[in-house]
Every structure is written in C-alpha cells, then in structure tokens.
Amino acid sequence: MCETDDLKFYHFMWEEIRDSIPYTSGYVKIKEVIMGMENAFQTYEKESLKMNQ
C-alpha cells in the first residue's frame, strides 16, 4: 500500500519502478494497481455539484 499527497510524485515513483532492473529484467511484475482518493465522493459533490453539507 502506498499513500501520497502528491500525484506527480506518485507518477514519478511508478516511472522509476518501470525503469528499474528487476522490472525490466522480468523479475518483478505489476499485476494490479488500484488508485483511490479519500472522501472523493464528498469532494465531487461539493465542487462539481455545488452541494454543501
């Protein structure tokens, strides 16, 4: 599990993993990446739908 406040940093981390020797040599496989955002539905409702709690 990985947690970050900086999506750019998160993206750079994955780029470094993809360029690493274990990954490019086939020793490591990335099978599944699931990304989520804490309380995303609340942010969506507040910012996109202009709903206030």
C-alpha positions as CSV (number, residue, x, y, z in Angstrom):
1,M,0.0,0.0,0.0
2,C,1.2,3.5,-0.8
3,E,-0.2,6.8,0.3
4,T,0.7,10.2,-1.1
5,D,-0.5,13.8,-1.1
6,D,1.4,14.5,-4.4
7,L,0.1,12.7,-7.5
8,K,3.1,13.9,-9.5
9,F,5.5,12.2,-7.0
10,Y,3.3,9.1,-7.2
11,H,3.5,9.0,-11.0
12,F,7.3,9.5,-10.9
13,M,7.6,6.6,-8.4
14,W,5.9,4.3,-10.9
15,E,8.1,5.5,-13.7
16,E,11.2,4.7,-11.6
17,I,9.8,1.3,-10.9
18,R,9.2,0.6,-14.6
19,D,12.8,1.6,-15.4
20,S,14.3,-0.5,-12.6
21,I,16.5,-3.5,-13.4
22,P,14.2,-6.0,-11.6
23,Y,11.2,-4.8,-13.5
24,T,12.9,-4.5,-17.0
25,S,14.6,-7.9,-16.5
26,G,11.3,-9.7,-15.7
27,Y,11.9,-10.5,-12.1
28,V,9.0,-8.3,-10.9
29,K,5.6,-7.9,-12.5
30,I,3.0,-5.3,-11.6
31,K,-0.3,-7.2,-11.6
32,E,-2.8,-4.7,-10.3
33,V,-2.8,-1.0,-9.3
34,I,-5.9,0.4,-7.6
35,M,-6.0,4.1,-7.1
36,G,-8.4,5.8,-4.8
37,M,-8.9,9.2,-3.2
38,E,-10.1,9.6,0.4
39,N,-13.6,11.1,0.6
40,A,-13.6,11.6,-3.2
41,F,-17.4,11.5,-3.4
42,Q,-17.7,14.4,-0.9
43,T,-15.2,16.5,-2.9
44,Y,-17.1,15.7,-6.1
45,E,-20.5,16.7,-4.6
46,K,-19.1,19.9,-3.1
47,E,-17.1,21.1,-6.1
48,S,-18.9,19.7,-9.2
49,L,-22.5,19.5,-8.0
50,K,-22.2,22.6,-5.7
51,M,-23.7,20.7,-2.8
52,N,-23.0,21.9,0.7
53,Q,-23.3,19.7,3.7
